[in-house]
Amino acid sequence: MTKTLYVINPNSNTDVTAGIAAALDPLRSADGPRIECVTLAEGPLGIQTQEDVDRASVLVRQFAELHRDDAAGFVTACFSDPGLHSIREIPGVLALGISECGVLTALSMGLRVGVIAILDISIPRHLRTWAAMGVKDRIVGELAIGRTVAELSDRKATLDAMIRTGTTLRDTCHADVLVMGCAGMAPYRQLLQDAVGLPVVEPTQAAVAMALGRLRLGW
């Protein structure tokens, strides 16, 4: 039986899941594991606070426990990587988080990384991650667009805010590669890259690409 690489959207916003699924289409192949994007209906509408992260972490672990036998692996598709370290405690389970993978990918593409967050309240949480990863000196700036997860569906307003923020990271912080700091931004990667003229990493694509490579190589 072909196993499934589960890409877990730990919030309950199905529009976000649909955007993630579309962004992953270039990575699907007939000879690879099935990629399934799932929405945790019990999760918060958007993961924006530490309380949201803590709540989602429990749900992510529960999902992984329920599906571990048919899973090729799990990707936590939220930039706070809720539940990632808990899943990694399950023996023999491949677990990747989009925050880790997005930044690691960016580090291979440029020297100075800029991150576009959704809200200011998210940034201290991300900074703790960069410090734990030992890469904070390579993150030259993280700025928020001031929009909630639900508000990301307003395409014009969201893209305009992302372009303004990306331009500031480029011109003021001197970033030479950008990471989108929310899975809900997935539909805007190419448009943002074209507008700011810098490589832009969509972190769920980065995490799934890493997962597929590890599965093929048996790592």
Backbone as JSON, one array per atom type, in Angstrom:
{
  "sequence": "MTKTLYVINPNSNTDVTAGIAAALDPLRSADGPRIECVTLAEGPLGIQTQEDVDRASVLVRQFAELHRDDAAGFVTACFSDPGLHSIREIPGVLALGISECGVLTALSMGLRVGVIAILDISIPRHLRTWAAMGVKDRIVGELAIGRTVAELSDRKATLDAMIRTGTTLRDTCHADVLVMGCAGMAPYRQLLQDAVGLPVVEPTQAAVAMALGRLRLGW",
  "N": [[0.84, -1.19, 0.0], [0.56, 2.2, -0.88], [1.99, 4.7, 1.01], [1.08, 7.68, 2.87], [2.04, 11.05, 2.76], [1.37, 13.24, 5.13], [0.23, 16.49, 5.23], [-0.26, 18.78, 7.52], [-2.59, 21.13, 8.23], [-2.92, 22.95, 10.98], [-4.89, 24.69, 11.77], [-8.4, 25.6, 11.53], [-9.16, 26.6, 9.12], [-10.29, 26.14, 6.04], [-9.79, 27.37, 3.61], [-7.12, 28.09, 3.77], [-5.96, 25.55, 3.75], [-6.65, 24.71, 1.17], [-5.15, 26.51, -0.38], [-2.56, 25.73, 0.33], [-2.55, 23.1, -0.67], [-2.75, 23.55, -3.44], [-0.33, 24.84, -3.88], [1.41, 22.75, -3.57], [1.12, 21.14, -5.76], [3.12, 20.98, -7.87], [4.91, 19.18, -6.75], [3.84, 16.7, -6.62], [3.79, 13.29, -7.65], [3.47, 10.34, -9.68], [4.98, 8.19, -8.85], [5.69, 8.7, -6.3], [5.16, 9.16, -2.71], [1.76, 9.51, -1.69], [0.47, 12.75, -1.35], [-1.26, 14.37, 1.06], [-3.24, 16.97, 2.09], [-4.48, 18.12, 5.08], [-7.08, 19.41, 7.18], [-7.36, 20.46, 10.49], [-10.18, 20.32, 12.05], [-10.91, 20.92, 14.63], [-9.18, 22.81, 15.45], [-7.95, 26.21, 16.11], [-9.25, 29.09, 14.29], [-7.25, 30.57, 13.19], [-3.73, 30.39, 13.73], [-2.27, 32.32, 15.88], [-1.45, 33.25, 18.36], [0.48, 32.33, 21.31], [-1.11, 30.72, 22.87], [-2.83, 29.66, 20.92], [-0.96, 28.12, 19.53], [-0.2, 26.25, 21.5], [-2.6, 24.9, 21.92], [-3.05, 23.83, 19.36], [-0.87, 22.14, 19.14], [-1.4, 19.86, 20.67], [-3.51, 18.76, 19.21], [-2.25, 18.18, 16.79], [-0.4, 16.21, 17.55], [-2.22, 14.22, 18.34], [-3.44, 13.64, 15.88], [-1.25, 12.6, 14.46], [-0.68, 10.29, 15.96], [-2.98, 8.83, 15.43], [-2.77, 8.3, 12.72], [-0.34, 7.13, 12.21], [0.36, 4.55, 11.27], [-0.25, 4.4, 8.53], [1.21, 6.41, 7.48], [3.66, 8.06, 5.53], [5.03, 10.14, 6.47], [4.95, 13.27, 8.33], [4.1, 16.67, 7.93], [4.1, 19.69, 9.55], [2.08, 22.25, 8.86], [2.27, 25.04, 9.65], [3.67, 28.11, 10.6], [4.62, 28.28, 13.14], [5.26, 25.76, 13.8], [3.64, 23.88, 15.37], [3.43, 21.19, 17.64], [5.49, 19.78, 16.46], [7.91, 18.86, 17.72], [6.85, 17.12, 19.52], [5.72, 15.14, 17.85], [8.08, 14.14, 16.84], [8.97, 12.58, 18.88], [7.71, 10.19, 18.54], [8.53, 6.95, 17.79], [10.34, 6.16, 14.83], [9.03, 7.89, 13.07], [8.8, 10.21, 10.45], [9.05, 13.62, 10.68], [8.54, 16.92, 9.86], [8.82, 20.48, 10.05], [7.4, 23.53, 8.84], [8.52, 25.99, 9.42], [11.2, 25.54, 10.31], [12.16, 24.2, 7.96], [11.65, 26.06, 5.95], [13.32, 28.25, 6.61], [15.84, 26.97, 6.64], [16.03, 26.28, 3.95], [16.07, 28.83, 2.8], [18.52, 29.75, 3.77], [20.24, 28.4, 2.17], [20.02, 29.73, -0.15], [20.61, 32.39, 0.02], [22.45, 35.0, 1.75], [21.46, 36.77, 3.63], [18.6, 36.71, 5.36], [15.21, 37.58, 5.13], [12.1, 37.74, 6.82], [8.63, 37.5, 6.39], [6.04, 38.14, 8.41], [2.69, 37.54, 9.73], [1.48, 38.94, 11.89], [2.52, 41.23, 14.47], [2.61, 40.01, 16.97], [3.42, 37.47, 16.46], [6.13, 37.51, 15.99], [8.08, 37.49, 18.22], [7.83, 34.8, 18.97], [8.77, 33.47, 16.71], [11.4, 34.42, 16.74], [12.43, 33.08, 18.94], [12.57, 30.55, 17.87], [14.51, 30.89, 15.83], [16.73, 31.41, 17.41], [16.96, 28.99, 18.84], [17.59, 27.31, 16.73], [20.05, 28.25, 16.08], [20.5, 30.17, 14.12], [19.99, 32.86, 14.19], [21.59, 35.07, 13.63], [21.67, 35.19, 10.91], [19.19, 35.99, 10.15], [18.08, 38.86, 9.05], [15.98, 40.52, 9.38], [12.56, 40.66, 10.46], [9.34, 41.33, 9.63], [5.94, 42.35, 10.06], [2.83, 42.03, 8.27], [0.46, 42.82, 9.29], [-2.02, 41.48, 9.19], [-4.61, 39.15, 9.87], [-4.88, 35.52, 9.86], [-7.33, 34.81, 8.68], [-7.82, 37.11, 7.2], [-6.05, 36.95, 5.12], [-7.21, 36.0, 2.84], [-8.16, 38.07, 1.33], [-7.12, 39.02, -1.53], [-5.94, 41.24, -2.95], [-5.4, 43.22, -0.96], [-3.77, 41.75, 0.75], [-1.59, 40.96, -0.89], [-0.59, 43.48, -1.62], [0.26, 44.42, 0.89], [2.21, 42.51, 1.48], [4.07, 42.97, -0.54], [4.89, 45.6, 0.07], [6.08, 45.11, 2.56], [8.03, 43.2, 1.92], [9.61, 44.75, 0.23], [10.62, 46.64, 2.02], [12.14, 44.95, 3.68], [14.04, 44.2, 1.83], [15.23, 46.69, 1.02], [15.8, 48.17, 3.34], [16.61, 46.39, 5.37], [18.33, 44.91, 3.93], [17.96, 42.31, 3.01], [18.53, 39.36, 1.08], [17.08, 37.21, 0.37], [13.78, 36.01, 0.83], [11.44, 34.75, 3.22], [8.22, 33.47, 3.48], [6.18, 33.92, 6.18], [3.91, 32.43, 6.98], [1.68, 29.78, 6.41], [-0.65, 30.36, 5.13], [-0.02, 32.26, 3.26], [0.7, 31.05, 0.95], [-0.45, 31.18, -1.76], [0.69, 33.46, -2.84], [3.37, 33.47, -3.5], [4.86, 33.46, -6.04], [3.95, 35.86, -7.2], [4.82, 37.74, -5.32], [7.6, 37.32, -5.45], [8.11, 38.12, -8.1], [7.49, 40.82, -7.86], [9.27, 41.94, -5.96], [11.76, 41.13, -6.74], [13.49, 39.31, -5.53], [14.56, 36.02, -4.43], [11.92, 34.02, -3.18], [10.84, 32.05, -0.56], [8.46, 29.59, -0.15], [7.3, 28.13, 2.64], [5.96, 25.66, 3.13], [6.15, 24.28, 0.74], [8.93, 24.01, 0.79], [9.3, 22.32, 3.03], [7.88, 19.99, 2.3], [9.27, 19.27, -0.01], [11.75, 18.63, 1.15], [10.94, 16.48, 2.74], [10.12, 14.6, 0.79], [12.56, 14.12, -0.5], [14.03, 12.94, 1.6], [12.5, 10.66, 2.03], [12.81, 9.28, -0.39], [15.52, 8.76, -0.32], [15.77, 7.29, 1.93], [16.43, 8.37, 4.39]],
  "CA": [[0.0, 0.0, 0.0], [1.28, 3.45, -0.91], [1.76, 5.47, 2.22], [0.68, 9.07, 2.66], [2.71, 12.14, 3.45], [0.31, 14.12, 5.61], [0.57, 17.9, 5.44], [-1.29, 19.11, 8.5], [-2.94, 22.51, 8.56], [-3.47, 22.78, 12.32], [-6.04, 25.54, 12.05], [-9.64, 25.08, 10.95], [-9.47, 27.41, 7.95], [-10.15, 25.29, 4.86], [-9.21, 28.15, 2.52], [-5.67, 27.96, 3.91], [-5.6, 24.2, 3.29], [-6.76, 24.68, -0.29], [-4.0, 27.22, -0.92], [-1.39, 24.87, 0.53], [-2.65, 21.97, -1.59], [-2.44, 24.03, -4.78], [1.11, 25.14, -3.94], [2.16, 21.5, -3.58], [0.87, 20.38, -6.99], [4.34, 20.64, -8.63], [5.69, 18.16, -6.06], [3.14, 15.42, -6.67], [4.23, 12.41, -8.74], [2.83, 9.03, -9.65], [5.83, 7.19, -8.2], [6.04, 9.16, -4.96], [4.09, 8.99, -1.74], [0.59, 10.37, -1.82], [0.52, 13.95, -0.51], [-2.61, 14.73, 1.47], [-3.34, 18.14, 2.96], [-5.63, 17.93, 5.97], [-7.45, 20.5, 8.07], [-7.79, 20.03, 11.81], [-11.41, 21.08, 12.25], [-11.03, 21.34, 16.03], [-8.17, 23.83, 15.71], [-8.38, 27.61, 16.01], [-9.41, 29.56, 12.91], [-5.9, 30.96, 12.78], [-2.78, 30.23, 14.82], [-1.69, 33.66, 15.96], [-0.92, 33.48, 19.7], [1.08, 31.14, 21.91], [-2.22, 29.86, 23.28], [-3.24, 28.92, 19.73], [0.08, 27.12, 19.25], [-0.28, 25.18, 22.5], [-3.81, 24.13, 21.64], [-2.86, 23.09, 18.12], [0.16, 21.12, 19.33], [-2.06, 18.64, 21.16], [-4.29, 18.2, 18.11], [-1.31, 17.63, 15.81], [0.09, 14.93, 18.09], [-3.31, 13.25, 18.28], [-3.59, 13.24, 14.48], [-0.12, 11.74, 14.11], [-0.87, 8.99, 16.61], [-4.08, 8.14, 14.77], [-2.45, 7.96, 11.33], [1.07, 6.76, 12.1], [0.57, 3.29, 10.56], [-0.34, 4.57, 7.08], [1.89, 7.66, 7.14], [5.06, 8.13, 5.13], [5.59, 11.19, 7.31], [4.06, 14.37, 8.67], [4.6, 18.04, 7.84], [3.24, 20.64, 10.26], [1.98, 23.39, 7.95], [2.06, 26.3, 10.36], [5.02, 28.63, 10.76], [5.06, 28.09, 14.52], [5.59, 24.33, 13.93], [3.01, 23.3, 16.56], [3.44, 19.74, 17.77], [6.59, 19.15, 15.72], [8.84, 18.13, 18.58], [6.08, 16.02, 20.1], [5.66, 14.07, 16.85], [9.42, 13.55, 16.7], [9.16, 11.6, 19.94], [7.11, 8.92, 18.13], [9.61, 6.2, 17.13], [10.26, 5.81, 13.42], [8.15, 8.79, 12.32], [9.4, 11.37, 9.81], [8.28, 14.81, 11.0], [9.2, 18.16, 9.48], [8.03, 21.69, 10.26], [7.64, 24.46, 7.74], [9.39, 27.09, 9.85], [12.57, 25.03, 10.2], [12.54, 23.9, 6.58], [11.65, 27.29, 5.17], [14.53, 29.02, 6.89], [17.01, 26.22, 6.18], [16.08, 26.43, 2.5], [16.49, 30.2, 2.5], [19.94, 29.88, 4.07], [20.99, 27.84, 1.04], [19.75, 30.56, -1.32], [21.09, 33.75, 0.23], [23.22, 35.23, 2.97], [20.71, 37.6, 4.57], [17.22, 36.24, 5.24], [14.12, 38.39, 5.66], [10.89, 36.95, 7.05], [7.38, 38.26, 6.38], [5.08, 37.56, 9.35], [1.35, 38.1, 9.59], [1.19, 39.87, 12.98], [3.66, 41.51, 15.35], [2.62, 39.08, 18.1], [4.07, 36.23, 16.03], [7.57, 37.66, 15.78], [8.9, 36.94, 19.32], [7.78, 33.33, 18.92], [9.69, 33.07, 15.66], [12.76, 34.71, 17.17], [12.86, 31.98, 19.81], [12.92, 29.44, 16.99], [15.8, 31.16, 15.17], [17.77, 31.25, 18.43], [17.12, 27.56, 19.11], [18.22, 26.71, 15.56], [21.39, 28.79, 15.93], [20.6, 30.9, 12.85], [19.42, 34.2, 14.34], [22.46, 36.08, 13.03], [21.42, 35.23, 9.47], [17.88, 36.61, 9.94], [18.39, 40.29, 9.15], [14.77, 41.25, 9.72], [11.24, 40.04, 10.33], [8.33, 42.37, 9.71], [4.57, 41.84, 9.93], [1.95, 42.75, 7.35], [-0.69, 43.31, 10.04], [-3.26, 40.83, 8.76], [-4.85, 37.85, 10.49], [-4.94, 34.4, 8.92], [-8.58, 34.92, 7.92], [-7.75, 38.26, 6.29], [-5.16, 36.66, 4.0], [-8.0, 35.65, 1.66], [-8.32, 39.29, 0.54], [-5.91, 38.88, -2.33], [-5.28, 42.51, -3.28], [-4.87, 43.85, 0.24], [-2.68, 40.92, 1.27], [-0.42, 41.05, -1.76], [-0.03, 44.83, -1.49], [0.98, 44.48, 2.17], [3.4, 41.67, 1.38], [5.04, 43.65, -1.4], [5.46, 46.7, 0.86], [6.94, 44.56, 3.61], [9.19, 42.61, 1.26], [10.46, 45.83, -0.27], [11.33, 47.18, 3.18], [13.17, 43.98, 4.07], [15.1, 44.27, 0.8], [15.92, 47.98, 0.91], [16.23, 48.67, 4.65], [17.33, 45.33, 6.1], [19.28, 44.34, 2.96], [17.72, 40.88, 2.8], [18.69, 38.91, -0.3], [16.11, 36.13, 0.17], [12.64, 36.2, 1.72], [10.63, 33.6, 3.62], [6.86, 33.82, 3.85], [6.05, 33.4, 7.53], [2.6, 31.85, 7.29], [1.26, 28.87, 5.35], [-1.75, 30.98, 4.4], [0.52, 33.13, 2.21], [1.18, 30.21, -0.15], [-0.82, 31.57, -3.13], [1.29, 34.73, -3.26], [4.83, 33.37, -3.61], [5.4, 33.91, -7.33], [3.62, 37.27, -7.37], [5.73, 38.5, -4.46], [8.95, 37.22, -6.0], [8.18, 38.96, -9.29], [7.39, 42.23, -7.49], [10.42, 42.45, -5.19], [13.0, 40.77, -7.41], [14.32, 38.45, -4.69], [13.99, 34.69, -4.24], [10.94, 33.92, -2.09], [10.63, 30.67, -0.15], [7.18, 29.19, 0.43], [7.87, 27.13, 3.56], [5.36, 24.33, 3.04], [6.84, 23.66, -0.39], [10.28, 23.65, 1.24], [9.23, 21.17, 3.94], [7.46, 18.79, 1.56], [10.4, 18.89, -0.86], [12.72, 17.94, 2.01], [10.37, 15.19, 3.14], [10.18, 13.69, -0.36], [13.96, 13.74, -0.68], [14.42, 12.0, 2.65], [11.8, 9.39, 1.82], [13.43, 8.59, -1.53], [16.88, 8.35, 0.05], [15.72, 6.45, 3.12], [17.08, 9.05, 5.52]],
  "C": [[0.88, 1.25, 0.0], [0.96, 4.26, 0.34], [1.56, 6.94, 1.88], [1.58, 10.01, 3.45], [1.63, 13.15, 3.83], [0.87, 15.52, 5.85], [-0.56, 18.48, 6.28], [-1.43, 20.62, 8.64], [-3.6, 22.48, 9.94], [-4.52, 23.81, 12.7], [-7.25, 25.01, 11.28], [-10.06, 25.82, 9.69], [-9.22, 26.59, 6.68], [-9.61, 26.05, 3.65], [-7.68, 28.07, 2.56], [-5.23, 26.59, 3.39], [-5.64, 24.11, 1.78], [-5.58, 25.39, -0.95], [-2.72, 26.42, -0.8], [-1.4, 23.74, -0.5], [-2.28, 22.39, -3.01], [-0.94, 24.3, -4.93], [1.95, 23.88, -4.03], [1.97, 20.69, -4.86], [2.15, 20.06, -7.76], [5.16, 19.52, -8.01], [5.03, 16.78, -6.1], [3.65, 14.6, -7.86], [3.61, 11.03, -8.56], [3.65, 8.01, -8.88], [6.26, 7.62, -6.79], [4.94, 8.87, -3.97], [2.93, 9.94, -2.03], [0.72, 11.55, -0.86], [-0.91, 14.37, -0.2], [-2.56, 15.9, 2.45], [-4.62, 18.02, 3.79], [-5.83, 19.16, 6.85], [-7.88, 19.92, 9.4], [-8.99, 20.88, 12.22], [-11.56, 21.59, 13.68], [-10.06, 22.47, 16.37], [-8.74, 25.24, 15.66], [-8.48, 28.04, 14.56], [-8.08, 30.02, 12.33], [-4.97, 30.8, 13.97], [-1.94, 31.5, 14.89], [-1.04, 33.94, 17.31], [-0.26, 32.2, 20.21], [0.01, 30.18, 22.39], [-2.72, 29.03, 22.1], [-2.25, 27.8, 19.42], [-0.03, 25.95, 20.21], [-1.49, 24.28, 22.26], [-3.62, 23.25, 20.4], [-1.86, 21.96, 18.28], [-0.44, 19.79, 19.78], [-2.82, 17.97, 20.03], [-3.39, 17.56, 17.05], [-0.77, 16.29, 16.29], [-0.99, 13.86, 18.01], [-3.51, 12.74, 16.85], [-2.48, 12.28, 14.08], [-0.25, 10.36, 14.72], [-1.93, 8.17, 15.88], [-3.68, 7.6, 13.4], [-1.03, 7.43, 11.15], [1.29, 5.5, 11.26], [0.53, 3.44, 9.05], [0.41, 5.81, 6.6], [3.31, 7.41, 6.65], [5.78, 9.17, 5.97], [4.56, 12.27, 7.53], [4.8, 15.69, 8.49], [3.61, 18.93, 8.58], [3.23, 21.94, 9.47], [1.48, 24.63, 8.68], [3.43, 26.81, 10.73], [5.51, 28.61, 12.21], [5.4, 26.63, 14.81], [4.95, 23.69, 15.16], [3.04, 21.77, 16.53], [4.61, 19.05, 17.12], [7.47, 18.3, 16.62], [8.14, 16.98, 19.3], [5.99, 14.85, 19.12], [7.01, 13.37, 16.73], [9.75, 12.57, 17.82], [8.54, 10.25, 19.61], [8.17, 8.13, 17.35], [9.33, 5.93, 15.66], [9.42, 6.73, 12.56], [8.96, 9.95, 11.75], [8.5, 12.58, 10.08], [9.1, 16.05, 10.68], [8.25, 19.33, 9.7], [8.38, 22.74, 9.23], [8.53, 25.63, 8.15], [10.85, 26.68, 9.72], [12.99, 24.89, 8.74], [12.58, 25.14, 5.71], [12.91, 28.1, 5.36], [15.78, 28.29, 6.43], [17.15, 26.3, 4.66], [16.58, 27.82, 2.12], [17.98, 30.39, 2.74], [20.81, 29.31, 2.96], [20.86, 28.69, -0.22], [20.28, 31.98, -1.19], [21.84, 33.85, 1.55], [22.39, 35.9, 4.05], [19.22, 37.33, 4.37], [16.26, 37.25, 5.87], [12.87, 37.56, 5.75], [9.69, 37.89, 7.09], [6.38, 37.54, 7.27], [3.69, 38.14, 9.09], [1.1, 39.19, 10.63], [2.43, 40.07, 13.84], [3.76, 40.5, 16.49], [3.31, 37.77, 17.74], [5.59, 36.31, 16.1], [8.4, 37.16, 16.96], [8.94, 35.42, 19.34], [8.74, 32.81, 17.85], [11.15, 33.31, 16.07], [13.3, 33.63, 18.1], [13.28, 30.77, 18.97], [14.27, 29.66, 16.34], [16.95, 30.98, 16.17], [18.03, 29.78, 18.71], [17.82, 26.85, 17.96], [19.66, 27.19, 15.37], [21.59, 29.61, 14.67], [20.19, 32.36, 12.97], [20.28, 35.29, 13.71], [22.28, 36.19, 11.52], [20.04, 35.81, 9.13], [18.04, 38.11, 10.14], [17.16, 41.12, 9.47], [13.54, 40.38, 9.6], [10.22, 41.13, 10.58], [6.96, 41.77, 9.43], [3.76, 42.68, 8.95], [0.68, 43.23, 8.04], [-2.02, 42.74, 9.6], [-3.39, 39.48, 9.44], [-4.86, 36.76, 9.42], [-6.2, 34.51, 8.06], [-8.52, 36.04, 6.89], [-6.83, 38.02, 5.1], [-5.93, 36.33, 2.72], [-8.33, 36.87, 0.8], [-7.06, 39.47, -0.29], [-5.2, 40.22, -2.56], [-4.64, 43.14, -2.05], [-3.68, 43.07, 0.79], [-1.43, 41.06, 0.42], [0.22, 42.43, -1.67], [0.8, 44.95, -0.21], [2.26, 43.66, 2.13], [4.48, 42.32, 0.53], [5.69, 44.82, -0.65], [6.46, 46.18, 1.88], [8.2, 43.94, 3.01], [10.15, 43.65, 0.73], [11.25, 46.47, 0.86], [12.43, 46.24, 3.64], [14.34, 44.0, 3.09], [15.91, 45.55, 0.92], [16.47, 48.49, 2.23], [17.05, 47.65, 5.42], [18.36, 44.64, 5.22], [19.17, 42.82, 2.85], [17.96, 40.54, 1.33], [17.87, 37.66, -0.6], [15.02, 36.32, 1.2], [11.97, 34.86, 2.01], [9.25, 34.1, 4.0], [6.52, 33.13, 5.16], [4.67, 32.95, 7.93], [2.2, 30.97, 6.12], [0.13, 29.46, 4.52], [-1.31, 31.94, 3.31], [0.87, 32.36, 0.95], [0.78, 30.69, -1.55], [-0.06, 32.76, -3.68], [2.78, 34.65, -3.56], [5.36, 33.94, -4.92], [5.14, 35.39, -7.56], [4.55, 38.15, -6.54], [7.14, 38.48, -5.02], [9.12, 38.12, -7.22], [8.22, 40.44, -8.92], [8.65, 42.75, -6.82], [11.76, 42.07, -5.81], [13.98, 39.99, -6.57], [13.73, 37.05, -4.68], [13.05, 34.68, -3.03], [10.68, 32.44, -1.81], [9.23, 30.51, 0.42], [7.48, 28.0, 1.33], [7.23, 25.76, 3.51], [5.94, 23.58, 1.84], [8.23, 23.18, 0.03], [10.25, 22.39, 2.1], [8.85, 19.89, 3.2], [8.56, 18.33, 0.62], [11.46, 18.15, -0.06], [12.21, 16.56, 2.4], [10.45, 14.18, 2.0], [11.61, 13.22, -0.62], [14.4, 12.72, 0.35], [13.75, 10.64, 2.47], [12.44, 8.6, 0.68], [14.81, 8.03, -1.16], [16.91, 7.43, 1.27], [16.4, 7.05, 4.32], [16.11, 9.16, 6.68]]
}
